[in-house]
Amino acid sequence: MLNTILSFAIEDYTIWLWLAVFVITIAVEAMTQDLVSIWFSAGSFASLCISQFVDWWVELIVFVVISTACLILTRPLVKKLMRSQIRKTNTDEFIGQKVKLLTNVSKFEMGTAKINSIVYNVILPEDDENEIKADTIVEIVALKGNKVVVRKVEE
């Protein structure tokens, strides 16, 4: 008797359960940059579609099978495609650019340089002991936090 009542109670709400799982997994997918829950969205959508025609345990099996199949079949391909995309930032264009120092820079003193009409703090690489005077042309070799690492251009 309890099993029958429990079965009816579950059967009445499974459509809402699968709809909630589908919406939550789509929302999580929309908030992340990696594909983390799209496979569960496919499984929950399949279970949502059959929820009015089969028992809840069949819906659960369909969810697990569809989600697992999507994960196994598409994850390696998606990871390969995602890895091949190099995400560059607007500061990546600075590396290798040559600029003129506005102020002196040494191992112990930060200098400044104007890059694209913006004044940045510049520092020397940790292994560089020399001081570089103002108005000298330097090359940007790296970015370290909000500082630009520069090295004197050899002439």
C-alpha positions in Angstrom: 0.0 0.0 0.0 2.8 2.5 1.0 4.7 1.5 -2.1 1.7 2.3 -4.3 1.1 5.7 -2.6 4.8 6.6 -2.9 4.8 5.5 -6.5 1.9 7.8 -7.3 3.4 10.7 -5.5 6.7 10.3 -7.3 5.0 9.9 -10.7 3.0 13.1 -10.3 6.1 15.2 -9.7 8.7 13.7 -12.0 7.9 16.1 -14.9 8.7 19.0 -12.6 11.8 17.3 -11.3 13.2 16.7 -14.8 12.3 20.2 -15.8 14.2 21.6 -12.8 17.2 19.5 -13.5 17.2 20.6 -17.1 16.9 24.3 -16.2 19.6 24.1 -13.5 22.1 22.3 -15.7 21.5 24.8 -18.5 22.0 27.7 -16.1 25.2 26.1 -14.7 26.4 25.7 -18.3 25.7 29.3 -19.1 27.7 30.5 -16.1 30.8 28.5 -16.8 33.4 28.7 -19.7 33.9 24.9 -19.8 31.4 22.3 -20.7 30.5 20.9 -17.4 26.8 20.0 -17.4 25.6 20.0 -21.0 25.5 16.2 -20.9 23.2 16.1 -17.9 21.0 18.6 -19.7 20.6 16.1 -22.6 19.8 13.2 -20.1 17.3 15.3 -18.2 15.6 16.5 -21.4 15.2 12.9 -22.5 13.7 11.9 -19.2 11.4 14.9 -19.3 10.1 13.8 -22.7 9.2 10.3 -21.5 8.1 11.2 -17.9 4.4 11.0 -18.6 4.6 7.5 -20.3 6.9 5.4 -18.1 7.7 4.7 -14.4 10.1 6.9 -12.5 12.8 4.3 -12.3 12.8 4.0 -16.2 13.2 7.8 -16.3 16.1 7.5 -14.0 17.8 4.8 -16.1 17.2 6.9 -19.3 18.8 9.9 -17.6 21.9 8.0 -16.5 22.3 6.1 -19.8 21.8 9.3 -22.0 24.0 11.5 -19.8 26.8 8.8 -19.7 26.6 8.2 -23.4 26.8 11.9 -24.2 29.7 12.3 -21.8 31.7 9.3 -23.2 31.1 10.1 -26.8 31.6 13.8 -26.9 33.9 14.8 -24.0 37.2 13.8 -25.6 36.3 15.7 -28.8 35.1 18.8 -26.9 38.2 18.8 -24.7 40.4 18.6 -27.8 38.5 21.5 -29.4 38.6 23.6 -26.2 42.3 23.1 -25.7 43.1 24.3 -29.2 41.6 27.7 -28.6 44.2 30.1 -27.3 42.5 32.8 -25.3 44.5 36.0 -25.6 44.0 39.1 -23.6 44.5 42.7 -24.8 47.7 42.8 -22.8 49.3 40.0 -24.8 49.9 42.5 -27.6 52.4 44.3 -25.2 55.0 41.4 -25.3 57.8 42.2 -27.7 56.7 45.8 -28.2 59.4 48.5 -27.9 58.7 51.6 -25.9 60.6 54.6 -24.5 61.1 54.9 -20.8 59.8 58.1 -19.2 61.8 57.7 -16.0 64.9 55.7 -14.8 64.4 52.1 -13.8 66.7 49.9 -11.7 66.6 46.8 -9.7 65.4 48.7 -6.7 63.4 51.5 -8.3 60.3 51.2 -10.5 60.2 53.3 -13.6 57.4 54.4 -16.0 56.7 54.0 -19.7 53.9 55.1 -21.9 52.2 52.2 -23.8 49.2 53.0 -26.0 48.8 56.4 -24.4 48.7 54.9 -20.9 51.5 55.3 -18.4 52.6 51.9 -16.8 55.0 51.1 -14.0 57.9 49.2 -15.4 60.4 46.9 -13.6 63.5 45.0 -14.7 63.8 41.2 -14.8 65.0 39.7 -11.5 68.4 38.7 -13.0 69.1 42.2 -14.4 71.4 44.3 -12.2 71.8 47.4 -14.6 70.0 50.7 -14.4 68.3 52.0 -17.5 68.1 55.7 -18.0 65.0 57.7 -19.1 64.4 58.1 -22.8 66.0 54.7 -23.5 64.2 52.3 -25.8 63.3 49.1 -24.0 61.4 45.9 -25.0 58.6 44.5 -23.0 59.4 40.9 -22.1 56.6 40.0 -19.6 53.8 41.2 -17.4 54.0 40.7 -13.7 50.8 41.7 -12.0 50.2 45.3 -12.9 53.8 46.0 -13.8 55.5 45.6 -17.1 58.9 43.8 -17.2 61.3 45.5 -19.6 64.8 44.8 -20.9 67.1 47.3 -22.7 67.2 46.8 -26.5 70.7 45.9 -27.6 71.8 48.2 -30.4 
